[in-house]
Amino acid sequence: MKKFYYLSTCDTCKRILNELALPGDFIMQDIKSDPITAADLEIMRDLAGSYEALFSKRARLYKERNLKNQALGEPDYKRLILEHYTFLKRPVTVLENQIFVGNAAKTVAAAKEALHS
């Protein structure tokens, strides 16, 4: 599977999308207009190793709900990601059996290398 999960209103996602220059066979999914499914999330979790690895602790709702002071487990991370798109760390690039989560320079460079090697 070749899929790019992003937020079309996010300038960082747009910048990374341009930087990656994804081939035409990628499925593009704007997670705001086309929410991720439980099945999609399971695939991402299997590749990433945990739901927590996919979870954004920088999300506005994370702060508003004071979640940092709660003991969250894997079921909580899964539920929250499925509940609201902002809890997914973005962008997520799935390239067959590899996953690249987030916008860190190292992550984007690794995704670019994997795509164009």
CORWOHU-V332898 format. One record per helix or strand of 3 or more residues. SS is the DSSP state (alpha for helix, beta for strand). FROM is the first residue (numbers start at 1). TO is the last residue. If there is no record, write none. Layout:
ss:SS from:FROM to:TO
ss:SS from:FROM to:TO
This chain:
ss:beta from:2 to:6
ss:alpha from:11 to:20
ss:beta from:27 to:30
ss:alpha from:38 to:48
ss:alpha from:52 to:54
ss:alpha from:60 to:64
ss:alpha from:67 to:69
ss:alpha from:74 to:83
ss:alpha from:85 to:87
ss:beta from:92 to:95
ss:beta from:98 to:101
ss:alpha from:105 to:115
